């Protein structure tokens, strides 16, 4: 089974469990096998946002930091259109970090990714299966556009 199909299967399961909130998936589940530049931060692609492979590498490096418990991708409300188009990768809206670092520190880590900032919490509400940060950690969300 392809990485894309595995991701779609996961997204369908997550959506069935909580259709009121956008799915959240592990970093590797979203980026492994994804070569579609416009699947995340499409308005910045071609205007300073690095290639998707570099985005993945940068977020993987952030995930490896001792202040970070995990990095997850929040899907866009239109992710389901990929179910109808075999050539489309599900669209992502943002990236969530479970971290003990403050927003200013996280923004330093994100230099060069052309993101529009960092906010605290789940911007569209927390999916029932979204990971919970441990004591001393919180959810910071990276936004584009």
RAWO-V349840 format. One record per residue. N is the residue number from 1. PHI is phi as a letter, one per 20 degrees, with the letter a starting at -180 (999 if undefined). PSI is psi as a letter, one per 40 degrees, with the letter a starting at -180 (none if undefined). NEAR is the number of other C-alpha atoms within 8 Angstrom. Layout:
# RAWO-V349840
N,PHI,PSI,NEAR  N,PHI,PSI,NEAR
This chain:
# RAWO-V349840
1,999,h,4  2,f,i,5  3,f,d,9  4,f,d,9  5,f,d,8  6,f,d,9  7,f,d,10  8,f,d,11  9,f,d,8  10,f,d,8  11,f,d,10  12,f,d,8  13,f,d,8  14,f,d,11  15,f,d,11  16,f,d,7  17,f,d,7  18,b,g,9  19,f,e,8  20,e,e,5  21,c,i,11  22,f,i,12  23,f,i,11  24,c,h,11  25,c,i,12  26,f,i,9  27,g,d,12  28,f,d,6  29,f,d,9  30,e,d,10  31,e,d,9  32,f,h,7  33,n,e,6  34,e,h,9  35,d,e,6  36,e,h,8  37,g,d,9  38,e,e,8  39,f,e,10  40,b,h,9  41,l,f,12  42,f,d,8  43,f,e,8  44,e,e,11  45,f,h,12  46,n,e,6  47,c,f,6  48,o,d,9  49,f,h,11  50,f,i,9  51,g,i,8  52,g,d,10  53,f,d,8  54,f,d,8  55,g,d,10  56,g,d,10  57,f,d,8  58,f,d,8  59,f,d,10  60,f,d,10  61,f,d,8  62,f,d,10  63,f,d,11  64,e,e,7  65,f,i,7  66,f,d,5  67,e,e,7  68,d,h,14  69,e,d,11  70,a,i,8  71,c,h,15  72,c,i,11  73,d,h,14  74,e,h,13  75,f,i,14  76,f,i,11  77,g,d,7  78,e,e,7  79,g,d,10  80,f,e,8  81,f,d,9  82,f,e,13  83,f,d,7  84,e,e,6  85,c,h,7  86,f,e,6  87,e,e,5  88,d,h,8  89,e,i,9  90,g,h,13  91,f,h,11  92,d,i,12  93,d,d,13  94,a,i,13  95,c,h,11  96,d,h,13  97,d,h,15  98,e,h,14  99,b,i,14  100,e,e,9  101,f,i,9  102,e,i,7  103,f,d,10  104,f,d,6  105,f,d,8  106,f,d,10  107,f,d,10  108,f,d,7  109,f,d,7  110,e,e,9  111,g,h,7  112,n,e,7  113,e,e,9  114,l,f,10  115,e,i,9  116,e,e,8  117,p,a,8  118,c,h,11  119,c,i,10  120,e,h,10  121,n,a,8  122,e,h,10  123,f,d,7  124,d,f,6  125,n,i,6  126,e,h,7  127,f,i,11  128,g,d,7  129,d,e,6  130,f,i,9  131,f,i,4  132,d,h,5  133,f,i,11  134,f,i,6  135,g,h,4  136,n,e,6  137,d,i,11  138,b,i,12  139,e,h,12  140,d,h,14  141,d,h,14  142,e,h,13  143,d,i,12  144,c,i,11  145,l,none,7
